[in-house]
Amino acid sequence: MPPRRQPTARQERLGAELRKLREAAGLKATEAASLLGVNSVQMSQIESGVAGVSEERLRRLVAHYACDDEELISALVVMAADRTRGWWEEYRGSLPHPFLDLSELEHHARFRWDVDFLHVPGLLQTEAYARALFSYVNPEFPEEEVDHWVEHRLRRQVIIEGPEPVPYEAVVHEAALRIRVGGRAQARAQLRRILEMSELSHVSVRVIPFDVDGFGGAGSTMVYAGGAVPALDTVVRDGPHGTVFIDAEAQLHRFRTLFRKLESVALGPGRSRDFIHRLAKEL
């Protein structure tokens, strides 16, 4: 199998998990390579996601790594055998790789959590809201390119609106609901969209109002995607230098705890719907 020129985040994650298991077993990469009958370069390619690994080789490795977590092993086998070419592949070459990686991550997610303070989460955005957002942030983009960005964002919403939706929880600050990314009519339509989605049994939207005392968590924006097992969860954060995918167990634990903390200071789902209703009437 020839090396991949551009491995996806999911392929890189498989390699990273194999590396974690090897390091936990106290083995060097050269020792792991000898178990498979490959050289150190080929082993490095497997652990970086540049090269794939068969189920037989994967099971041989984890056996020597003394990994007895059958749920994790089964999940890694599924990742190794995955040949999915999802709808997001249509945008390869026209959108940045992190956009495609996020779509693939969401496609395989068992659940999804969002925290946002300045913008409505992408999975809840209307077309008008998304277009106004992309057009403002990237005014130099031609309309055709903006069309690609908006279309891709709307198609991602299949994970909560499609035939097999995943459980979805969003914590949104009042600021994100009040900032008029578009005009008054667009803002009203966006609030109606959130209310509509929040009525679905698998969707929960909670609002953190301005008047919450002692709140210092406004920098905690995150996308949290649940993996097949907790060890394969992923946090996605946007920073000044691009999108970052976080998978270290200590960090995952930190973000799980942070999400529940933010959720606890937010209004409950019912009170949040009432709150959004009132905001919509003010427009």
C-alpha positions as CSV (number, residue, x, y, z in Angstrom):
1,M,0.0,0.0,0.0
2,P,1.6,3.3,-1.1
3,P,2.1,6.1,1.5
4,R,-0.7,8.7,1.7
5,R,0.2,12.2,0.6
6,Q,-2.4,13.8,3.0
7,P,-3.7,11.5,5.8
8,T,-7.0,12.6,7.3
9,A,-7.3,13.4,11.0
10,R,-9.0,10.1,11.6
11,Q,-6.1,8.2,9.9
12,E,-3.6,10.2,12.0
13,R,-5.6,9.4,15.1
14,L,-5.4,5.7,14.5
15,G,-1.6,5.9,14.2
16,A,-1.4,8.1,17.3
17,E,-3.3,5.6,19.3
18,L,-1.0,2.8,18.3
19,R,1.9,4.9,19.3
20,K,0.4,5.6,22.7
21,L,-0.1,1.9,23.3
22,R,3.5,1.1,22.2
23,E,4.9,3.8,24.5
24,A,2.7,2.6,27.4
25,A,4.2,-0.9,26.9
26,G,7.7,0.6,27.1
27,L,8.7,-0.5,23.6
28,K,10.7,1.4,21.1
29,A,9.5,2.0,17.5
30,T,12.3,-0.3,16.2
31,E,11.1,-3.1,18.4
32,A,7.5,-2.7,17.1
33,A,8.8,-2.6,13.5
34,S,10.6,-5.9,14.0
35,L,7.3,-7.5,15.2
36,L,5.8,-6.6,11.8
37,G,8.9,-7.3,9.8
38,V,9.1,-3.7,8.6
39,N,11.8,-1.1,8.9
40,S,11.7,1.9,11.2
41,V,10.6,4.3,8.4
42,Q,7.5,2.1,7.6
43,M,6.7,1.9,11.4
44,S,6.9,5.7,11.6
45,Q,4.5,6.0,8.6
46,I,2.0,3.7,10.3
47,E,2.1,5.7,13.6
48,S,1.8,9.0,11.7
49,G,-1.2,7.8,9.6
50,V,0.8,8.1,6.4
51,A,0.5,4.4,5.9
52,G,-2.4,2.1,6.7
53,V,-2.3,-1.1,8.8
54,S,-4.2,-4.3,8.3
55,E,-6.4,-5.9,11.0
56,E,-4.0,-8.8,11.3
57,R,-1.0,-6.5,11.9
58,L,-2.9,-4.2,14.2
59,R,-4.0,-7.2,16.4
60,R,-0.4,-8.5,16.4
61,L,0.8,-5.1,17.7
62,V,-1.7,-4.6,20.4
63,A,-1.2,-8.2,21.6
64,H,2.6,-7.4,22.1
65,Y,1.6,-4.1,23.7
66,A,-0.4,-6.2,26.3
67,C,-3.5,-4.1,25.6
68,D,-6.6,-6.0,27.0
69,D,-9.2,-3.3,26.3
70,E,-11.3,-5.2,23.8
71,E,-13.7,-2.3,23.2
72,L,-10.7,0.0,22.3
73,I,-9.1,-2.8,20.1
74,S,-12.4,-3.4,18.3
75,A,-12.8,0.4,17.7
76,L,-9.2,0.6,16.3
77,V,-9.9,-2.4,14.0
78,V,-12.9,-0.5,12.6
79,M,-10.8,2.6,12.0
80,A,-8.1,0.6,10.3
81,A,-10.6,-1.1,8.0
82,D,-12.6,2.1,7.3
83,R,-12.7,3.0,3.6
84,T,-15.5,5.6,3.8
85,R,-15.5,8.2,1.2
86,G,-18.2,10.5,2.5
87,W,-20.0,13.5,1.1
88,W,-17.2,15.7,2.3
89,E,-14.8,14.3,-0.3
90,E,-16.7,16.4,-2.9
91,Y,-15.0,19.5,-1.3
92,R,-11.5,18.1,-1.3
93,G,-9.4,20.7,-3.1
94,S,-11.9,23.5,-2.6
95,L,-12.0,23.7,1.2
96,P,-9.2,23.5,3.8
97,H,-8.4,20.1,5.1
98,P,-9.6,20.8,8.7
99,F,-13.1,21.3,7.4
100,L,-13.1,17.9,5.8
101,D,-11.5,16.3,8.9
102,L,-14.2,17.8,11.1
103,S,-16.9,16.4,8.7
104,E,-15.4,13.0,8.9
105,L,-15.1,13.2,12.7
106,E,-18.7,14.1,13.0
107,H,-19.8,11.3,10.7
108,H,-18.3,8.8,13.0
109,A,-19.2,10.5,16.3
110,R,-21.5,8.8,18.8
111,F,-22.5,12.2,20.3
112,R,-21.7,15.9,19.9
113,W,-21.3,18.8,22.4
114,D,-20.8,22.4,21.4
115,V,-19.9,25.5,23.5
116,D,-20.0,28.9,21.9
117,F,-20.0,32.4,23.2
118,L,-19.8,34.7,20.2
119,H,-21.5,32.8,17.4
120,V,-24.4,30.3,17.0
121,P,-22.9,26.8,16.7
122,G,-22.5,25.7,13.1
123,L,-24.9,22.8,13.4
124,L,-27.7,25.3,14.4
125,Q,-27.0,28.0,11.8
126,T,-29.4,29.1,9.1
127,E,-28.1,29.5,5.6
128,A,-28.4,33.3,5.8
129,Y,-26.5,33.4,9.1
130,A,-23.7,31.2,7.8
131,R,-23.4,33.3,4.6
132,A,-23.3,36.6,6.5
133,L,-20.6,35.1,8.8
134,F,-18.3,33.8,6.0
135,S,-18.8,36.9,3.9
136,Y,-17.8,39.2,6.8
137,V,-14.8,37.2,7.9
138,N,-13.6,36.7,4.4
139,P,-14.7,39.7,2.3
140,E,-12.1,39.0,-0.3
141,F,-13.6,35.6,-1.2
142,P,-15.5,35.4,-4.5
143,E,-19.2,34.5,-4.1
144,E,-18.7,31.1,-5.6
145,E,-16.2,30.2,-2.9
146,V,-18.5,31.5,-0.2
147,D,-21.2,29.2,-1.7
148,H,-18.9,26.2,-1.1
149,W,-18.3,27.2,2.5
150,V,-22.0,27.7,3.3
151,E,-23.1,24.6,1.5
152,H,-20.5,22.5,3.3
153,R,-21.6,23.9,6.7
154,L,-25.3,23.2,6.0
155,R,-24.5,19.6,4.9
156,R,-22.7,19.0,8.1
157,Q,-26.1,19.4,9.9
158,V,-27.0,15.9,8.7
159,I,-25.6,14.5,12.0
160,I,-28.5,16.0,13.9
161,E,-31.2,16.2,11.1
162,G,-30.5,13.1,9.1
163,P,-32.0,9.6,9.3
164,E,-29.5,8.6,12.0
165,P,-29.1,11.6,14.2
166,V,-26.7,11.6,17.2
167,P,-27.4,13.1,20.6
168,Y,-26.5,16.8,20.5
169,E,-26.0,19.2,23.4
170,A,-25.1,22.9,22.9
171,V,-24.3,25.5,25.5
172,V,-24.6,29.0,24.0
173,H,-24.0,32.3,25.7
174,E,-26.6,35.1,25.4
175,A,-24.0,37.2,23.6
176,A,-24.0,34.7,20.7
177,L,-27.8,35.1,20.4
178,R,-27.8,38.8,20.6
179,I,-25.0,39.6,18.1
180,R,-26.6,40.4,14.8
181,V,-24.4,38.6,12.3
182,G,-26.9,39.6,9.6
183,G,-29.9,41.9,9.8
184,R,-32.9,42.0,12.1
185,A,-34.9,39.6,10.0
186,Q,-32.0,37.1,9.7
187,A,-31.5,37.3,13.5
188,R,-35.1,36.5,14.2
189,A,-35.0,33.6,11.7
190,Q,-31.9,32.3,13.4
191,L,-33.5,32.3,16.8
192,R,-36.6,30.5,15.4
193,R,-34.2,27.9,13.9
194,I,-32.6,27.3,17.3
195,L,-36.1,26.9,18.9
196,E,-37.2,24.5,16.2
197,M,-34.1,22.3,16.7
198,S,-34.3,22.4,20.5
199,E,-37.7,20.7,20.3
200,L,-36.1,17.5,18.9
201,S,-35.8,14.8,21.5
202,H,-32.1,14.3,20.8
203,V,-31.2,18.0,20.9
204,S,-30.6,20.0,24.0
205,V,-29.8,23.8,23.9
206,R,-28.9,25.6,27.1
207,V,-28.3,29.4,27.4
208,I,-25.9,31.1,29.7
209,P,-27.4,34.6,30.4
210,F,-25.4,37.7,30.9
211,D,-26.5,38.0,34.6
212,V,-24.8,34.7,35.8
213,D,-22.7,35.6,38.8
214,G,-19.0,34.6,39.1
215,F,-18.8,33.4,35.5
216,G,-15.3,33.3,34.0
217,G,-15.6,30.7,31.3
218,A,-16.1,32.8,28.3
219,G,-12.9,31.4,26.6
220,S,-14.1,27.9,26.7
221,T,-15.5,27.5,23.2
222,M,-15.2,23.9,22.0
223,V,-16.5,21.2,19.8
224,Y,-16.5,17.8,21.6
225,A,-17.1,14.7,19.4
226,G,-17.7,11.4,21.2
227,G,-15.7,8.4,19.8
228,A,-16.6,4.8,19.7
229,V,-15.0,4.6,23.2
230,P,-14.2,7.5,25.5
231,A,-10.4,7.1,24.7
232,L,-11.2,8.0,21.1
233,D,-13.1,11.2,21.9
234,T,-11.9,14.4,20.3
235,V,-12.0,18.1,21.1
236,V,-11.8,20.6,18.2
237,R,-10.8,24.2,18.9
238,D,-10.2,27.1,16.5
239,G,-7.3,29.3,17.3
240,P,-5.4,32.2,15.7
241,H,-3.2,29.7,13.8
242,G,-5.8,27.3,12.7
243,T,-7.9,24.4,13.9
244,V,-6.5,22.1,16.5
245,F,-7.7,18.5,17.2
246,I,-7.1,17.5,20.8
247,D,-7.0,13.8,21.9
248,A,-4.7,13.6,25.0
249,E,-6.6,11.8,27.7
250,A,-5.8,14.4,30.4
251,Q,-7.1,17.2,28.1
252,L,-10.2,15.2,27.2
253,H,-10.9,14.7,30.9
254,R,-10.4,18.5,31.4
255,F,-12.9,19.4,28.6
256,R,-15.5,16.9,29.7
257,T,-15.4,18.4,33.2
258,L,-15.5,21.9,31.8
259,F,-18.5,21.1,29.6
260,R,-20.5,19.8,32.5
261,K,-19.5,22.9,34.6
262,L,-20.7,25.2,31.9
263,E,-23.9,23.2,31.5
264,S,-24.5,23.5,35.2
265,V,-24.5,27.3,35.2
266,A,-26.7,27.6,32.1
267,L,-30.4,27.7,32.1
268,G,-32.2,24.3,31.7
269,P,-33.6,23.4,28.2
270,G,-37.1,24.6,29.0
271,R,-36.0,27.9,30.5
272,S,-33.6,28.3,27.7
273,R,-36.4,28.0,25.1
274,D,-38.4,30.6,27.0
275,F,-35.4,32.9,27.1
276,I,-34.9,32.6,23.3
277,H,-38.6,33.2,22.7
278,R,-38.3,36.5,24.6
279,L,-35.2,37.5,22.6
280,A,-37.0,36.8,19.4
281,K,-39.9,39.0,20.5
282,E,-37.5,41.9,21.2
283,L,-36.3,41.9,17.6
